[in-house]
Amino acid sequence: MTRQSIITAMVLGILLSGLQLSGCVMPGSKAKPNPELAAQYIEKGKVLEKKGDLPEAYEQYKLALTVDPKNPEASQNRERLNKELSKLADQRYRMGMKYHRQGKYGLARKEFLTALKYQPNHPKASKMLVSRQPEKSPGYVLHTVKEGESLSSIAKQYYGDYKKFNIIARFNNIVDATHVNPGQTIMIPDINRDLNAGAQAMGAKKTTGFVWHTIAPGQSISKLAQIYYGDYNQFHIIARYNGMDDATRIKIGDRVKVPKVNGLPFNDPAQHVEKDVSAAPGTLATPSSATVAPASKIATSTSQPEESVVQEDTNFGANGEEQILAYRDSGIELYNEGKYEDAIFELNKAVEAKPNDQQTRTYLAKAYLEAGKALFDQKDFNAAREAFESSKQYNPQCALCAEYIDKARTGPALIHRANGIESLNRNDFALAIAEFEKFLLAKPGDPEGRSFLSRAYFQKALIDYNKGEFLAAKRGFESALNNDSRCEKCASYVNQSLISFKDVHYNKGVVYYGKQQLAEAVSEWEMVYDLDPDYKDVEQNLKKAKDLLAKLEKIKKSRQP
């Protein structure tokens, strides 16, 4: 060790000693446990849990462990809630990604924030909340995935570097970068002019030009995608090509470029094509005179912060009523096709601009109801409940909504009940107890749930009794009796557990005393004395053993030099 390193170590040692001598409590320092305060935190956590405020309940259990680190109940509750909150956060993240892929950035942001409420360090949700910061979006070409291709191989083809697959994944909002399907059309962003050479070498399927389209009454970007490509879901191609931050922000009379894309069908109806690039807005011409831009032209766009895309633009101009009707009709059409989430997206535009339109509200209620049913079947009960509540908001007389809201609230509890019964049938009584207790947090007055819990406690107590763990068995029989007062055997088994405990440990003490193992004899008799001071002659034996032990210790000390 050099002289300099020795001096450094000495300085660090002095600094650490100063910290330890100061009045601050250092991490790892042993403070005296405070079980009473921990119990208060635990009780508050249970109350919050019953109210459904799981994040705050989790914090209470953590606080309990700060004042009593070895508290088993706080530790168990914290671990249990940590798993539940992690699961809820993942569910909200997946819902957010679903909205994000549909271009519903406001709804996506809400889901990501909820995910972070459940799990503040959720990395994917955090990343998505900052992923739409203002930045210059590059141009792109379109590529149709071939059999055997992956994002890595495509990145190698276009950029010469397979490690850049994540750029393509982010640009296309692909959640799982390891999974693309043959025939899938993806956008390859132009980064640092690396794209053009790769695109030429690959003969990429890209835009081969565009036609101008003037937005007519009743049209939206998704409607244009249906008209030109035969698919509502291709609206993002038109939006990106025109540098749109929000595909809903268009008005009657706006001029939009509709790109022709290799690999996508393209319909060219005469009534939707401008005469040429220089034609005045609003003029119509025949398909033969439609102007097509060069294939090399790549669109660019500038993204705006998330807040700028949450609000719907309700300034529809002079023909605003027709635009609102277009949103409504599009939503109704999507509802009839069974595309309930897409229908909600379109109908929400109409209801925000014209809140009292009864037909829009009726179909919005129906779409939310059907979307909620699908989520309920997927056991995503929180999201389902929100959908049913939204449906009831637009149709207060919806009796089915109220019924499903109640089912969604108790849905997780019913899962715990089913898990408890399954565990009980396979004799996993500890897990059965945990599942039935979760069920009863939501439905504390359920008599059948109490009966199941009583059975689980009773069976586990029998096992503990046969293992000689008589006090654990006693507590189990007591819990069984507390949950089912009709348990005839419970009271007698509680008494028998006490008798067995006292008898076993009293006899162990006698054996130890006979072998002159006085310390062990004292330990056994103290356990009996603490439960029942009048049991046989335990008090007298304990006194005798302690006196003899004290005399022996005195003799030992007197013999020392």
C-alpha positions as CSV (number, residue, x, y, z in Angstrom):
1,M,0.0,0.0,0.0
2,T,1.4,3.4,-1.0
3,R,1.8,6.3,1.5
4,Q,-0.9,8.2,-0.3
5,S,-3.5,5.4,0.0
6,I,-2.6,4.9,3.7
7,I,-3.3,8.7,4.3
8,T,-6.6,8.4,2.3
9,A,-7.7,5.4,4.4
10,M,-6.9,7.3,7.6
11,V,-8.9,10.3,6.5
12,L,-11.9,8.2,5.6
13,G,-11.6,6.4,9.0
14,I,-11.7,9.7,10.8
15,L,-14.7,10.9,8.9
16,L,-16.6,7.7,9.5
17,S,-15.8,7.8,13.2
18,G,-17.1,11.4,13.4
19,L,-20.3,10.3,11.8
20,Q,-20.8,7.5,14.2
21,L,-20.1,9.7,17.2
22,S,-22.6,12.3,16.1
23,G,-26.2,12.3,17.2
24,C,-27.5,11.2,13.8
25,V,-28.8,7.6,13.4
26,M,-26.7,5.9,10.8
27,P,-28.1,3.3,8.4
28,G,-27.8,-0.1,10.0
29,S,-27.7,1.3,13.5
30,K,-29.8,-0.7,16.0
31,A,-32.7,1.2,17.4
32,K,-34.9,-0.4,20.0
33,P,-38.0,-2.0,18.3
34,N,-41.4,-0.3,19.0
35,P,-44.1,-3.0,18.6
36,E,-46.8,-0.7,19.8
37,L,-46.2,2.0,17.2
38,A,-45.8,-0.8,14.5
39,A,-49.2,-2.1,15.5
40,Q,-50.7,1.3,14.9
41,Y,-49.2,1.5,11.4
42,I,-50.4,-2.0,10.6
43,E,-53.9,-1.3,11.7
44,K,-54.0,1.9,9.7
45,G,-52.7,-0.1,6.7
46,K,-55.5,-2.6,7.0
47,V,-58.1,0.2,7.1
48,L,-56.6,1.8,4.0
49,E,-56.5,-1.6,2.3
50,K,-60.2,-2.2,2.9
51,K,-60.9,1.2,1.4
52,G,-59.0,0.1,-1.7
53,D,-56.1,2.6,-1.2
54,L,-53.3,-0.1,-1.7
55,P,-50.4,2.3,-2.3
56,E,-51.0,4.2,1.0
57,A,-51.6,0.9,2.9
58,Y,-48.2,-0.3,1.5
59,E,-46.5,2.8,2.9
60,Q,-48.0,2.1,6.3
61,Y,-46.6,-1.4,6.4
62,K,-43.2,0.0,5.4
63,L,-43.4,2.5,8.3
64,A,-44.3,-0.4,10.6
65,L,-41.1,-2.1,9.6
66,T,-39.0,1.0,10.2
67,V,-39.9,0.9,13.9
68,D,-40.1,-2.9,14.2
69,P,-37.9,-4.4,11.5
70,K,-38.7,-8.0,12.4
71,N,-42.4,-7.6,12.7
72,P,-43.8,-10.7,10.8
73,E,-47.2,-9.3,10.1
74,A,-45.9,-6.1,8.6
75,S,-43.3,-8.0,6.5
76,Q,-45.9,-10.4,5.2
77,N,-48.4,-7.6,4.4
78,R,-45.7,-5.5,2.7
79,E,-44.6,-8.4,0.5
80,R,-48.2,-9.4,-0.4
81,L,-49.1,-5.8,-1.4
82,N,-45.8,-5.3,-3.3
83,K,-46.8,-8.2,-5.6
84,E,-50.4,-6.9,-6.0
85,L,-49.2,-3.4,-6.7
86,S,-46.7,-4.6,-9.2
87,K,-49.4,-6.6,-11.0
88,L,-51.7,-3.6,-11.1
89,A,-49.0,-1.4,-12.4
90,D,-48.2,-3.9,-15.2
91,Q,-52.0,-4.0,-16.1
92,R,-52.2,-0.2,-16.4
93,Y,-49.0,0.0,-18.4
94,R,-50.3,-2.5,-20.9
95,M,-53.5,-0.5,-21.2
96,G,-51.5,2.6,-21.7
97,M,-49.5,1.0,-24.5
98,K,-52.7,-0.1,-26.1
99,Y,-54.0,3.5,-26.1
100,H,-50.6,4.7,-27.3
101,R,-50.6,2.5,-30.3
102,Q,-54.0,3.8,-31.2
103,G,-52.8,7.4,-31.0
104,K,-54.9,8.1,-27.9
105,Y,-52.0,9.8,-26.1
106,G,-54.1,11.6,-23.4
107,L,-55.7,8.3,-22.3
108,A,-52.3,6.6,-22.5
109,R,-50.7,9.2,-20.3
110,K,-53.4,8.7,-17.7
111,E,-52.7,4.9,-17.6
112,F,-49.0,5.4,-17.3
113,L,-49.4,7.8,-14.4
114,T,-51.7,5.3,-12.7
115,A,-49.1,2.6,-13.2
116,L,-46.5,4.9,-11.5
117,K,-49.0,5.4,-8.6
118,Y,-49.0,1.7,-8.0
119,Q,-45.3,1.2,-8.6
120,P,-43.3,4.5,-8.6
121,N,-40.2,2.9,-10.0
122,H,-42.0,1.2,-13.0
123,P,-39.3,1.7,-15.6
124,K,-41.4,1.2,-18.7
125,A,-44.2,3.6,-17.6
126,S,-41.6,6.2,-16.7
127,K,-40.0,5.9,-20.1
128,M,-43.3,6.2,-21.9
129,L,-44.2,9.4,-20.0
130,V,-41.0,11.1,-21.3
131,S,-40.9,9.5,-24.7
132,R,-43.0,12.2,-26.4
133,Q,-40.8,15.2,-25.4
134,P,-40.4,17.8,-28.2
135,E,-37.9,16.6,-30.8
136,K,-37.5,16.6,-34.5
137,S,-39.0,13.5,-36.0
138,P,-37.1,12.1,-38.9
139,G,-38.5,11.2,-42.3
140,Y,-39.0,7.5,-43.1
141,V,-39.7,4.9,-45.7
142,L,-42.1,2.0,-45.3
143,H,-40.9,-1.6,-45.3
144,T,-43.0,-4.8,-45.5
145,V,-41.6,-7.5,-43.3
146,K,-40.6,-10.7,-45.2
147,E,-40.5,-14.2,-43.9
148,G,-37.5,-14.8,-41.6
149,E,-36.8,-11.1,-41.0
150,S,-36.5,-9.5,-37.6
151,L,-36.0,-5.9,-36.5
152,S,-32.3,-6.7,-36.0
153,S,-31.9,-7.9,-39.5
154,I,-33.9,-5.0,-40.9
155,A,-31.7,-2.5,-38.9
156,K,-28.7,-4.3,-40.4
157,Q,-30.1,-3.9,-43.9
158,Y,-30.9,-0.2,-43.6
159,Y,-28.3,1.1,-41.2
160,G,-25.6,-1.5,-41.4
161,D,-25.9,-2.0,-37.7
162,Y,-28.2,-4.6,-36.2
163,K,-27.9,-2.9,-32.7
164,K,-30.1,-0.1,-34.0
165,F,-33.2,-2.3,-34.0
166,N,-34.5,-0.3,-31.0
167,I,-34.7,2.9,-33.1
168,I,-37.2,1.2,-35.4
169,A,-39.1,-0.4,-32.5
170,R,-39.5,3.0,-30.8
171,F,-40.5,4.8,-34.0
172,N,-43.3,2.2,-34.6
173,N,-44.3,1.9,-30.9
174,I,-43.5,-1.8,-31.0
175,V,-43.8,-3.1,-27.5
176,D,-42.0,-6.4,-28.1
177,A,-39.0,-5.7,-30.4
178,T,-38.4,-9.5,-30.8
179,H,-41.8,-10.1,-32.5
180,V,-42.8,-8.8,-36.0
181,N,-45.0,-10.7,-38.4
182,P,-44.4,-11.4,-42.1
183,G,-46.5,-8.9,-44.2
184,Q,-46.4,-6.3,-41.4
185,T,-45.7,-2.8,-42.7
186,I,-43.3,-0.8,-40.5
187,M,-41.7,2.7,-40.8
188,I,-37.9,2.9,-41.1
189,P,-36.9,6.4,-39.8
190,D,-34.2,8.4,-41.6
191,I,-31.3,8.9,-39.0
192,N,-28.2,10.9,-40.0
193,R,-28.9,10.1,-43.6
194,D,-28.1,6.5,-43.1
195,L,-31.4,5.4,-44.6
196,N,-31.2,6.4,-48.2
197,A,-28.3,4.1,-49.2
198,G,-29.9,1.1,-47.3
199,A,-33.3,1.8,-48.8
200,Q,-31.9,1.9,-52.4
201,A,-29.9,-1.2,-51.8
202,M,-32.9,-3.1,-50.5
203,G,-35.4,-1.7,-53.0
204,A,-37.6,-0.8,-50.0
205,K,-41.3,-0.4,-50.3
206,K,-41.7,3.3,-49.7
207,T,-43.9,6.2,-50.7
208,T,-44.1,6.6,-54.4
209,G,-45.8,10.0,-54.4
210,F,-49.0,11.5,-53.0
211,V,-52.3,13.1,-54.0
212,W,-53.8,16.2,-52.4
213,H,-57.0,15.8,-50.6
214,T,-59.2,18.7,-49.3
215,I,-61.1,17.7,-46.1
216,A,-64.8,17.7,-46.9
217,P,-67.7,17.8,-44.4
218,G,-67.9,14.5,-42.5
219,Q,-64.3,13.5,-43.0
220,S,-61.5,12.8,-40.5
221,I,-58.0,11.4,-41.0
222,S,-59.2,7.9,-40.0
223,K,-62.0,8.3,-42.6
224,L,-59.4,9.2,-45.2
225,A,-57.4,6.1,-44.3
226,Q,-60.6,4.0,-44.9
227,I,-61.3,5.8,-48.2
228,Y,-57.8,5.5,-49.7
229,Y,-56.4,2.4,-48.0
230,G,-59.5,0.5,-47.0
231,D,-58.4,0.5,-43.3
232,Y,-59.2,3.0,-40.5
233,N,-56.1,1.9,-38.6
234,Q,-53.7,3.2,-41.3
235,F,-54.5,6.8,-40.2
236,H,-51.0,7.2,-38.7
237,I,-49.4,6.9,-42.2
238,I,-51.3,10.0,-43.4
239,A,-50.7,11.8,-40.0
240,R,-46.9,11.2,-40.0
241,Y,-46.6,12.1,-43.7
242,N,-48.2,15.5,-43.1
243,G,-46.3,16.1,-39.8
244,M,-49.4,16.0,-37.7
245,D,-48.9,15.8,-33.9
246,D,-52.6,15.0,-33.4
247,A,-54.6,13.3,-36.2
248,T,-57.8,14.7,-34.7
249,R,-56.8,18.3,-35.3
250,I,-58.2,18.9,-38.8
251,K,-60.9,21.2,-40.1
252,I,-63.1,21.3,-43.1
253,G,-61.1,22.9,-46.0
254,D,-57.7,21.7,-44.7
255,R,-55.5,20.3,-47.5
256,V,-53.8,17.0,-46.7
257,K,-51.3,14.8,-48.6
258,V,-52.3,11.2,-48.9
259,P,-49.2,9.1,-49.7
260,K,-49.1,6.2,-52.1
261,V,-47.3,3.4,-50.5
262,N,-45.9,0.3,-52.1
263,G,-47.5,-2.8,-50.5
264,L,-50.7,-1.0,-49.5
265,P,-53.8,-0.8,-51.7
266,F,-54.6,2.7,-52.9
267,N,-58.1,3.8,-54.0
268,D,-58.1,7.0,-56.0
269,P,-61.7,8.3,-56.1
270,A,-62.2,11.3,-58.3
271,Q,-64.2,13.3,-55.8
272,H,-61.3,13.3,-53.3
273,V,-58.4,14.4,-55.5
274,E,-57.2,17.9,-56.2
275,K,-56.5,19.0,-59.8
276,D,-52.8,19.8,-59.1
277,V,-50.4,20.9,-56.4
278,S,-51.0,24.6,-57.2
279,A,-54.8,24.3,-57.3
280,A,-56.8,26.4,-54.9
281,P,-58.2,24.7,-51.9
282,G,-61.7,23.4,-52.4
283,T,-61.4,22.8,-56.2
284,L,-62.0,19.3,-57.5
285,A,-60.7,17.5,-60.5
286,T,-60.6,14.2,-62.3
287,P,-58.2,11.4,-61.2
288,S,-56.2,11.7,-64.3
289,S,-55.1,15.3,-63.4
290,A,-54.1,14.4,-59.8
291,T,-50.6,15.5,-59.0
292,V,-48.1,13.0,-57.7
293,A,-45.0,14.1,-55.8
294,P,-41.6,12.5,-56.4
295,A,-40.9,9.2,-54.6
296,S,-37.8,10.6,-53.0
297,K,-39.7,13.2,-51.0
298,I,-39.7,12.1,-47.3
299,A,-42.1,13.8,-44.9
300,T,-40.8,15.2,-41.6
301,S,-42.7,16.3,-38.5
302,T,-42.2,18.1,-35.2
303,S,-43.7,16.4,-32.1
304,Q,-45.3,18.5,-29.4
305,P,-45.3,17.9,-25.7
306,E,-47.9,15.4,-24.4
307,E,-50.1,18.2,-23.0
308,S,-50.6,19.6,-26.5
309,V,-52.4,16.5,-27.8
310,V,-54.7,15.7,-24.9
311,Q,-57.4,18.3,-25.7
312,E,-59.6,17.9,-28.7
313,D,-59.9,20.9,-31.1
314,T,-63.5,21.9,-31.1
315,N,-63.1,24.8,-33.5
316,F,-64.7,23.2,-36.6
317,G,-65.4,26.4,-38.5
318,A,-68.6,27.2,-40.3
319,N,-69.4,23.6,-41.2
320,G,-68.6,22.4,-37.6
321,E,-72.0,20.6,-37.3
322,E,-71.2,18.4,-40.3
323,Q,-67.8,17.6,-38.9
324,I,-69.3,16.5,-35.5
325,L,-71.9,14.3,-37.3
326,A,-69.0,12.7,-39.2
327,Y,-67.3,11.8,-36.0
328,R,-70.6,10.4,-34.7
329,D,-71.4,8.4,-37.8
330,S,-67.8,7.0,-37.9
331,G,-68.2,5.9,-34.3
332,I,-71.5,4.3,-34.9
333,E,-70.1,2.4,-37.9
334,L,-67.2,1.2,-35.8
335,Y,-69.5,0.1,-33.0
336,N,-71.6,-1.9,-35.5
337,E,-68.4,-3.6,-36.6
338,G,-67.6,-4.6,-33.1
339,K,-64.6,-2.3,-32.8
340,Y,-65.7,-0.8,-29.5
341,E,-62.5,0.9,-28.4
342,D,-62.2,2.6,-31.8
343,A,-65.8,3.6,-31.6
344,I,-65.2,5.2,-28.2
345,F,-62.3,7.2,-29.7
346,E,-64.5,8.6,-32.5
347,L,-67.6,9.2,-30.4
348,N,-65.6,11.0,-27.8
349,K,-64.6,13.6,-30.4
350,A,-68.3,14.2,-31.2
351,V,-69.5,14.3,-27.5
352,E,-66.7,16.8,-26.5
353,A,-67.9,19.2,-29.3
354,K,-71.6,18.6,-28.7
355,P,-72.1,17.1,-25.2
356,N,-76.0,16.9,-25.4
357,D,-76.3,14.9,-28.6
358,Q,-78.5,12.0,-27.4
359,Q,-77.6,9.6,-30.2
360,T,-73.8,10.1,-29.6
361,R,-74.3,9.6,-25.8
362,T,-76.4,6.4,-26.4
363,Y,-73.8,4.8,-28.6
364,L,-71.0,5.9,-26.4
365,A,-72.7,4.2,-23.4
366,K,-73.2,1.1,-25.5
367,A,-69.6,1.1,-26.6
368,Y,-68.2,1.5,-23.1
369,L,-70.5,-1.3,-21.9
370,E,-69.2,-3.7,-24.5
371,A,-65.6,-2.7,-24.0
372,G,-66.1,-3.2,-20.2
373,K,-67.5,-6.7,-20.8
374,A,-64.4,-7.7,-22.8
375,L,-62.1,-6.4,-20.1
376,F,-64.2,-8.2,-17.4
377,D,-63.8,-11.5,-19.3
378,Q,-60.0,-10.8,-19.4
379,K,-60.2,-10.4,-15.6
380,D,-58.9,-6.8,-15.8
381,F,-61.5,-5.8,-13.2
382,N,-60.2,-2.2,-12.5
383,A,-60.2,-1.2,-16.2
384,A,-63.6,-3.0,-16.6
385,R,-65.1,-1.1,-13.7
386,E,-63.9,2.3,-15.2
387,A,-65.5,1.3,-18.5
388,F,-68.9,0.4,-16.8
389,E,-68.8,3.6,-14.8
390,S,-68.2,5.6,-18.0
391,S,-71.2,3.8,-19.6
392,K,-73.4,4.7,-16.7
393,Q,-72.3,8.3,-16.9
394,Y,-73.8,8.5,-20.4
395,N,-76.8,6.3,-19.6
396,P,-77.7,6.6,-15.9
397,Q,-80.6,4.1,-16.3
398,C,-78.2,1.3,-17.3
399,A,-79.1,-1.4,-14.8
400,L,-76.6,-3.8,-16.3
401,C,-73.8,-1.3,-15.7
402,A,-74.6,-1.1,-12.0
403,E,-74.6,-4.9,-11.8
404,Y,-71.2,-5.2,-13.6
405,I,-69.7,-2.4,-11.5
406,D,-70.5,-4.5,-8.4
407,K,-69.1,-7.6,-10.1
408,A,-66.0,-5.8,-11.1
409,R,-65.4,-4.5,-7.5
410,T,-65.7,-8.0,-6.1
411,G,-64.0,-9.7,-9.1
412,P,-60.5,-9.8,-7.5
413,A,-62.1,-11.1,-4.3
414,L,-63.8,-13.9,-6.1
415,I,-60.5,-14.9,-7.6
416,H,-59.0,-15.1,-4.1
417,R,-62.0,-17.2,-3.0
418,A,-61.5,-19.6,-5.9
419,N,-57.8,-19.9,-5.1
420,G,-58.6,-20.5,-1.5
421,I,-60.9,-23.4,-2.3
422,E,-58.4,-24.9,-4.7
423,S,-55.7,-24.7,-2.0
424,L,-58.0,-26.2,0.6
425,N,-58.7,-29.1,-1.7
426,R,-55.0,-29.9,-2.2
427,N,-54.3,-29.5,1.6
428,D,-52.2,-26.4,1.3
429,F,-53.9,-24.9,4.3
430,A,-51.5,-21.9,4.9
431,L,-52.1,-20.6,1.3
432,A,-55.8,-21.3,1.7
433,I,-55.9,-19.1,4.8
434,A,-54.0,-16.3,3.0
435,E,-56.5,-16.4,0.0
436,F,-59.7,-16.5,2.1
437,E,-58.4,-13.6,4.3
438,K,-57.9,-11.5,1.1
439,F,-61.4,-12.5,0.0
440,L,-62.9,-11.4,3.3
441,L,-61.2,-8.1,3.2
442,A,-63.6,-7.2,0.3
443,K,-66.6,-9.2,1.7
444,P,-66.1,-9.4,5.5
445,G,-69.7,-10.5,6.1
446,D,-69.7,-13.5,3.7
447,P,-70.7,-16.5,5.8
448,E,-69.5,-19.1,3.3
449,G,-66.1,-17.4,3.2
450,R,-65.9,-17.4,7.0
451,S,-66.7,-21.1,7.0
452,F,-64.0,-21.9,4.5
453,L,-61.5,-19.9,6.5
454,S,-62.5,-21.7,9.7
455,R,-61.9,-25.1,8.0
456,A,-58.5,-24.1,6.7
457,Y,-57.4,-22.8,10.2
458,F,-58.7,-26.0,11.8
459,Q,-56.9,-28.4,9.5
460,K,-53.6,-26.4,9.8
461,A,-54.0,-26.5,13.6
462,L,-54.4,-30.3,13.5
463,I,-51.1,-30.5,11.6
464,D,-49.4,-28.2,14.1
465,Y,-50.7,-30.3,17.0
466,N,-49.4,-33.5,15.6
467,K,-46.0,-31.9,15.1
468,G,-46.0,-31.0,18.8
469,E,-46.4,-27.2,18.1
470,F,-49.2,-26.9,20.7
471,L,-49.3,-23.1,21.1
472,A,-49.5,-22.7,17.3
473,A,-52.2,-25.3,17.2
474,K,-54.1,-23.4,20.0
475,R,-54.0,-20.2,18.1
476,G,-55.3,-22.0,15.0
477,F,-58.2,-23.6,16.8
478,E,-59.1,-20.2,18.3
479,S,-59.1,-18.6,14.8
480,A,-61.2,-21.4,13.5
481,L,-63.7,-20.8,16.3
482,N,-63.7,-17.1,15.8
483,N,-64.6,-17.5,12.1
484,D,-67.3,-20.2,12.7
485,S,-68.9,-20.3,16.1
486,R,-70.6,-23.6,15.2
487,C,-67.3,-25.4,15.3
488,E,-68.1,-27.9,18.1
489,K,-64.6,-29.4,18.3
490,C,-62.7,-26.1,18.3
491,A,-63.1,-25.2,22.0
492,S,-62.2,-28.7,23.3
493,Y,-59.1,-28.7,20.9
494,V,-58.0,-25.3,22.3
495,N,-58.2,-26.8,25.8
496,Q,-56.4,-30.0,24.8
497,S,-53.6,-28.0,23.1
498,L,-53.0,-26.1,26.4
499,I,-53.0,-29.3,28.4
500,S,-50.6,-31.1,26.0
501,F,-48.2,-28.1,26.0
502,K,-48.1,-27.9,29.8
503,D,-47.8,-31.6,30.2
504,V,-45.0,-32.1,27.7
505,H,-42.9,-29.2,28.9
506,Y,-43.4,-30.0,32.6
507,N,-42.2,-33.6,32.0
508,K,-39.2,-32.3,30.0
509,G,-38.3,-30.1,33.0
510,V,-38.5,-33.2,35.3
511,V,-36.2,-35.1,33.0
512,Y,-33.6,-32.3,32.8
513,Y,-33.7,-31.8,36.6
514,G,-33.0,-35.5,37.1
515,K,-30.0,-35.2,34.8
516,Q,-28.8,-32.1,36.8
517,Q,-29.3,-30.0,33.6
518,L,-30.7,-27.2,35.8
519,A,-30.7,-24.4,33.2
520,E,-32.7,-26.5,30.7
521,A,-35.2,-27.5,33.5
522,V,-35.7,-23.9,34.5
523,S,-36.4,-23.0,30.8
524,E,-39.0,-25.7,30.4
525,W,-40.8,-25.0,33.7
526,E,-40.9,-21.2,33.0
527,M,-42.9,-21.8,29.8
528,V,-45.4,-23.8,31.9
529,Y,-45.5,-21.3,34.7
530,D,-46.1,-18.4,32.3
531,L,-49.2,-20.1,31.1
532,D,-50.5,-21.6,34.3
533,P,-48.7,-20.9,37.6
534,D,-50.9,-23.3,39.5
535,Y,-50.1,-26.3,37.2
536,K,-49.2,-29.2,39.4
537,D,-46.1,-28.3,41.5
538,V,-44.4,-26.3,38.8
539,E,-44.0,-23.2,41.0
540,Q,-42.2,-25.2,43.8
541,N,-40.0,-27.1,41.3
542,L,-39.1,-23.9,39.5
543,K,-38.0,-22.2,42.8
544,K,-36.0,-25.3,43.8
545,A,-34.2,-25.5,40.5
546,K,-33.4,-21.8,40.5
547,D,-32.1,-21.9,44.1
548,L,-29.9,-24.8,43.3
549,L,-28.6,-23.2,40.1
550,A,-27.8,-20.0,42.1
551,K,-25.9,-22.0,44.7
552,L,-23.9,-23.8,42.0
553,E,-23.0,-20.5,40.4
554,K,-21.8,-19.2,43.8
555,I,-19.6,-22.2,44.4
556,K,-18.0,-21.8,41.0
557,K,-17.2,-18.2,41.6
558,S,-15.8,-19.0,45.1
559,R,-13.4,-21.5,43.6
560,Q,-12.0,-19.0,41.1
561,P,-8.5,-17.4,42.1
